[in-house]
Amino acid sequence: MSDADYTKLPVGRNTLLLSGTLAAQSGMMQMVSAVSTLTFVLLTGIEGLLGVAPALVLGSAALAAYPAGRAMDRFGRMPVIRCGFVCCGLGAILTGLGAHYETAAPAVVGFVLIGIGNGQVLLTRGAASDMYPPERRARGVSLVLFGSVFGAILGPFVFTPLFGKSSDQASALATPWFAASGFMVAGLVLSLLVRVDPKRIAELHASRGRTSESVEPAAPLREILRRPGVLPALLAALASFGVMVSVMNLTGYVVIHQGHSKGDLFPIISAHIVGMFGLVLVVGDLIDRMGRTRSLVAGLIVVAGSSLGLIWVDSIAAIAVMLFLLGIGWVFSFVSATAQLADLTAPSERGRLLGFSDLLSGITGAMLAITGGLAFTHGGTAALALLAACFAIGPVPLIVFARRALAVPATS
């Protein structure tokens, strides 16, 4: 493929469309983060199980991620992403039906479908990494993730008015859940417009300068995991993602427990998502300049500090600031990990490694959600915050040690 042909690839158009799909996903996942715990507790009447709803979402996302990644390597990125939007939409409808009829079973199935779909859609970052060369990869991932900011802005305008008067009945949550499925329809439509598949673009990247466009066979996962730099990225990914999603999902119930209204949840979640994605364009450039490992460590330290800060705050504004900082820490470690894992894989291997990373991260998040829910029930916000902070900071010495032992270049 000549350079002239390469410049004709629809990288910019695909980036914009993929960014739009994540805007839709972000809007819908605000609903999940804000009231999934509350929905489950109202349907079951058991406060000690408040971590079960996010655990169902995160656990099913984790179990779906690795098969989805392998499917992406085989069939392309977009068919899997589109399937994810369909699953999420059906899940939101079922959860709404469960809330409307005040029956837990449909909501449980709905949470599982939302998780499966979200696990597939999260791999959109792999599609983003496919379209950019290594020296611009972090920025390319950042451009796609930036779309989530618009979902964060739109979510409160859509969901907050739908709650109306305060109610302790699960049926009051049905309409917002139905509205969340509309975001998934928008995401599906945008995903259908993406052409050429990003995996094909990655293959064309790899073939530039070659006389043949043949692609080497993918290495087994166990071999990929032994490559220098893979382990630190995986450790950072599972710690930052697990802590971020568990704290984000449990904060909604914590805020209600402190006496705030349901409408107060969405500004907090929006602040968190803006932290996750609002500065992502700047973060991508900083990561490319700082190097992957420094960014991984810096992100985990901020995740730990912001989680710990929840011990001393109880106002909506202060909690929003802590969740904003949690998002900032997460995006540094998440984008760094994604870029490093993409750097260390061929196009035919990338989906399975990112899927495996999401499998570990999702399982970690599910376990932390359940454990954090129990910690909050028995020890309050302090117990939850300490658990999250310790888990986030724990991998830092291992990441630094692995970095030195393997002598990975700072710009790798």
C-alpha positions in Angstrom: 0.0 0.0 0.0 1.4 3.4 -1.0 1.4 6.4 1.2 -1.1 8.1 -1.1 -3.5 5.2 -0.6 -2.9 5.3 3.1 -3.9 8.9 3.4 -7.3 8.0 1.9 -8.2 5.8 4.8 -11.2 7.2 6.8 -9.3 7.5 10.1 -10.7 10.9 11.0 -14.3 10.0 10.1 -14.1 6.7 12.0 -12.6 8.4 15.0 -15.5 10.9 15.1 -18.1 8.1 14.8 -16.5 5.9 17.4 -16.3 8.9 19.7 -20.0 9.4 19.2 -20.7 5.8 20.1 -18.9 6.2 23.4 -20.9 9.4 24.0 -24.1 7.3 23.8 -22.6 4.6 26.0 -21.5 7.2 28.6 -25.0 8.6 28.8 -26.5 5.2 29.4 -23.9 4.1 31.9 -24.6 7.1 34.0 -27.9 5.5 34.8 -26.2 2.2 35.7 -23.7 3.9 37.9 -26.2 6.2 39.6 -29.1 3.9 40.5 -28.3 0.2 39.8 -27.5 -0.3 43.5 -30.7 1.6 44.5 -32.8 -0.3 42.1 -31.6 -3.7 43.4 -32.0 -2.7 47.0 -35.6 -1.4 46.4 -36.5 -4.6 44.5 -35.0 -7.0 47.1 -35.3 -5.0 50.3 -31.8 -6.2 51.4 -29.3 -3.3 52.0 -26.4 -5.7 52.5 -26.7 -6.8 48.9 -26.2 -3.3 47.5 -23.0 -4.4 45.8 -24.7 -7.2 43.9 -26.1 -5.0 41.0 -22.8 -3.5 40.0 -21.1 -6.9 40.5 -23.6 -8.4 38.1 -22.8 -5.7 35.5 -19.1 -5.9 36.0 -18.9 -9.6 36.3 -20.8 -10.3 33.1 -18.8 -7.6 31.3 -15.6 -9.4 32.4 -16.8 -12.8 31.3 -17.9 -11.3 27.9 -14.7 -9.3 27.3 -12.2 -12.1 26.4 -14.6 -13.9 24.0 -15.5 -10.6 22.5 -11.8 -9.7 22.0 -11.2 -13.0 20.3 -14.2 -12.4 18.1 -12.8 -9.0 17.2 -9.6 -10.6 16.1 -11.4 -13.0 13.9 -14.4 -11.0 12.5 -13.4 -7.4 12.9 -14.0 -4.8 15.6 -17.4 -3.3 14.5 -19.6 -6.4 14.5 -18.8 -7.1 18.1 -19.3 -3.4 19.1 -22.7 -3.3 17.4 -23.7 -6.5 19.2 -22.8 -4.8 22.4 -25.2 -1.9 21.9 -28.0 -4.4 21.2 -27.3 -6.2 24.4 -27.1 -3.0 26.5 -30.4 -1.7 25.0 -32.3 -5.0 25.8 -30.8 -5.0 29.3 -32.0 -1.5 30.0 -35.5 -2.4 28.9 -35.6 -5.5 31.0 -34.4 -3.6 34.0 -37.1 -1.0 33.5 -39.7 -3.7 33.3 -38.4 -5.2 36.5 -38.6 -1.8 38.2 -42.1 -1.1 36.8 -43.5 -4.4 38.0 -41.3 -4.4 41.2 -39.9 -7.8 40.3 -36.2 -8.6 40.7 -35.8 -11.4 38.1 -36.1 -9.2 35.0 -33.8 -6.6 36.5 -31.2 -9.3 37.3 -31.3 -10.5 33.7 -31.1 -6.9 32.6 -28.0 -6.1 34.6 -26.3 -9.2 33.1 -27.2 -8.1 29.5 -26.0 -4.6 30.3 -22.7 -6.0 31.5 -22.3 -8.2 28.5 -22.9 -5.4 26.1 -20.7 -3.0 28.0 -17.9 -5.4 28.0 -18.1 -5.5 24.2 -18.5 -1.7 23.7 -15.5 -1.0 26.0 -13.3 -2.7 23.5 -13.9 0.4 21.3 -10.6 1.6 22.6 -9.0 -1.3 20.8 -10.6 -0.1 17.6 -9.2 3.4 18.3 -5.7 2.0 18.9 -5.9 0.2 15.5 -6.1 3.3 13.5 -3.0 5.2 14.7 0.7 4.5 14.6 2.5 3.8 17.9 3.9 7.3 18.3 0.3 8.7 18.1 -1.6 5.8 19.7 -2.3 7.3 23.1 -3.7 10.5 21.5 -5.8 8.4 19.1 -7.3 6.4 21.9 -7.9 9.8 23.7 -9.7 11.3 20.8 -12.2 8.4 20.8 -12.6 8.4 24.6 -13.3 12.1 24.5 -16.8 11.4 23.1 -17.8 10.2 26.6 -17.7 13.8 27.8 -20.8 14.6 25.7 -22.7 11.7 27.2 -21.7 13.0 30.7 -23.1 16.4 29.8 -26.3 15.1 28.2 -27.1 12.5 30.9 -28.3 14.8 33.7 -30.5 16.7 31.3 -32.2 13.5 30.2 -32.4 11.6 33.5 -32.8 14.1 36.3 -36.3 15.4 35.2 -37.5 11.8 34.8 -37.3 11.1 38.5 -39.9 13.7 39.4 -40.9 13.7 43.0 -38.8 11.6 45.5 -40.2 8.1 45.9 -39.0 5.0 47.7 -40.8 2.8 45.1 -38.8 0.9 42.5 -41.5 1.7 39.9 -40.3 5.3 40.0 -37.1 4.2 38.3 -38.8 2.4 35.4 -39.0 5.4 33.0 -35.3 6.4 33.4 -34.3 2.9 32.6 -36.4 2.9 29.5 -34.9 6.2 28.4 -31.4 4.7 28.8 -32.2 2.3 26.1 -32.6 5.2 23.7 -28.9 6.0 24.1 -28.1 2.5 22.9 -30.2 3.0 19.8 -28.2 6.1 19.0 -24.9 4.2 19.6 -25.9 1.4 17.3 -26.8 3.7 14.5 -23.4 5.5 14.7 -21.6 2.2 14.9 -23.3 1.0 11.7 -21.8 4.1 9.9 -18.1 3.1 10.7 -16.3 2.1 7.5 -13.5 0.7 7.0 -13.3 -1.7 10.0 -10.5 -0.4 12.3 -8.9 -3.9 12.3 -8.4 -3.6 8.5 -6.7 -0.2 9.0 -4.4 -1.8 11.6 -3.4 -4.5 9.1 -2.7 -1.8 6.5 -0.6 0.0 9.1 1.4 -3.2 9.6 1.8 -3.8 5.8 3.2 -0.4 5.0 6.6 -0.8 3.4 6.2 -4.5 2.8 5.9 -6.2 -0.5 3.2 -8.4 0.9 0.2 -7.7 3.1 0.2 -11.1 4.7 -0.3 -11.1 8.4 1.7 -13.2 10.8 -0.2 -15.8 12.9 -1.2 -14.5 16.3 0.9 -15.8 19.2 -0.8 -17.7 22.0 -2.0 -15.6 24.9 0.5 -17.1 27.4 3.3 -16.1 25.1 2.0 -12.5 24.8 1.7 -12.3 28.6 5.4 -13.0 28.9 6.5 -10.0 26.8 8.3 -7.3 28.7 5.9 -4.5 29.6 2.7 -6.5 29.4 2.5 -7.4 33.1 2.9 -3.8 34.4 0.1 -2.6 32.1 -2.2 -5.4 33.1 -1.6 -4.7 36.8 -2.4 -1.0 36.4 -5.4 -1.7 34.3 -7.1 -4.1 36.7 -6.3 -2.0 39.8 -7.4 1.3 38.3 -10.5 0.0 36.5 -11.6 -2.2 39.4 -11.4 0.6 42.0 -12.9 3.2 39.7 -16.0 1.2 38.7 -16.7 -0.1 42.2 -16.4 3.3 43.9 -18.4 5.0 41.1 -21.2 2.5 41.4 -21.3 2.4 45.2 -21.1 6.2 45.6 -24.7 6.5 44.3 -26.0 4.5 47.2 -23.7 6.3 49.7 -25.1 9.6 48.6 -28.7 8.5 49.1 -27.7 7.0 52.5 -26.3 10.5 53.5 -29.8 12.0 52.9 -29.3 13.5 49.4 -31.9 13.2 46.7 -31.8 10.9 43.6 -31.5 14.0 41.4 -28.2 14.8 43.1 -26.6 11.6 41.8 -26.3 12.7 38.2 -24.2 15.8 38.7 -21.8 13.7 40.8 -21.6 11.0 38.1 -21.3 13.6 35.4 -18.3 15.2 37.3 -16.7 11.8 37.5 -17.2 11.1 33.8 -15.9 14.6 32.9 -12.8 13.7 35.0 -12.5 10.5 33.1 -12.7 12.0 29.7 -12.8 15.8 29.8 -9.0 16.2 29.8 -8.3 13.1 27.8 -6.9 14.9 24.8 -4.3 16.6 27.0 -3.7 13.3 28.9 -3.0 11.4 25.7 -0.2 13.9 24.7 1.2 13.8 28.2 1.3 10.0 28.3 3.1 9.9 24.9 5.7 12.4 26.4 6.0 11.0 29.9 6.2 7.3 29.0 3.8 4.6 29.8 5.1 3.4 33.2 5.3 6.9 34.8 1.7 7.5 33.7 0.5 4.2 35.1 2.0 4.9 38.5 0.8 8.5 38.6 -2.7 7.5 37.7 -2.9 4.8 40.4 -1.6 7.3 43.1 -4.4 9.8 42.1 -7.0 7.0 42.2 -5.9 6.0 45.7 -5.8 9.6 47.0 -9.3 10.5 45.6 -10.8 7.3 47.0 -9.3 8.1 50.4 -10.7 11.6 50.3 -14.2 10.3 50.4 -13.7 9.8 54.2 -13.8 13.5 54.9 -16.4 14.8 52.6 -20.2 14.6 52.6 -21.5 17.6 50.5 -22.5 17.1 46.9 -19.9 19.5 45.6 -17.0 17.9 47.6 -18.0 14.4 46.6 -18.2 15.5 43.0 -14.6 16.8 43.3 -13.4 13.5 44.6 -15.1 11.6 41.9 -13.7 14.0 39.3 -10.2 13.3 40.6 -10.9 9.6 40.6 -11.7 9.9 36.9 -8.5 11.8 36.2 -6.4 9.1 37.9 -8.2 6.4 36.0 -7.8 7.9 32.6 -4.0 8.3 33.1 -3.6 4.6 34.0 -6.2 3.3 31.6 -5.0 5.1 28.5 -1.4 4.3 29.4 -2.2 0.6 29.8 -4.2 0.5 26.6 -1.5 2.1 24.6 1.2 -0.1 26.1 -0.8 -3.3 25.4 -1.5 -2.2 21.9 2.2 -1.4 21.4 3.2 -4.9 22.4 0.7 -6.8 20.1 0.1 -7.3 16.4 -3.4 -6.5 15.0 -4.3 -10.2 15.1 -3.4 -10.3 18.8 -4.7 -7.0 20.1 -8.3 -7.9 20.7 -7.6 -11.0 22.8 -5.1 -9.2 25.0 -7.4 -6.2 25.6 -10.3 -8.6 26.2 -8.2 -10.6 28.7 -7.3 -7.3 30.4 -11.0 -6.4 30.6 -11.8 -9.9 31.9 -9.3 -9.4 34.8 -10.4 -5.8 35.4 -14.1 -6.6 35.4 -13.7 -9.6 37.8 -11.7 -7.3 40.1 -14.4 -4.6 39.9 -17.1 -7.1 40.6 -15.3 -8.5 43.7 -14.6 -5.0 44.9 -18.2 -3.9 44.4 -19.4 -6.8 46.6 -16.6 -6.4 49.2 -17.0 -2.6 49.2 -20.8 -2.9 49.7 -20.2 -5.1 52.7 -17.5 -2.8 54.0 -19.9 0.2 53.7 -22.7 -1.7 55.4 -20.6 -2.6 58.4 -18.0 0.2 58.5 -19.4 3.1 56.6 -17.8 5.3 54.0 -14.4 5.1 55.7 -14.2 1.3 55.4 -15.1 1.6 51.7 -12.6 4.3 51.0 -9.7 2.6 52.8 -10.4 -0.7 50.9 -10.4 1.1 47.5 -7.3 3.2 48.3 -5.2 0.2 49.4 -6.2 -1.8 46.4 -5.3 1.1 44.0 -1.9 1.8 45.6 -0.9 -1.9 46.1 0.4 -2.7 42.6 2.6 0.4 42.4 5.7 -1.2 43.9 5.3 -4.3 41.7 4.9 -2.1 38.6 8.1 -0.1 39.4 10.0 -3.3 40.2 8.9 -5.0 37.0 9.8 -1.8 35.1 13.4 -1.8 36.4 13.8 -5.6 36.2 12.8 -5.7 32.6 14.6 -2.5 31.6 11.7 -1.3 29.5 12.6 2.0 27.8 10.8 5.1 29.2 9.1 5.8 25.9 7.8 2.3 25.3 
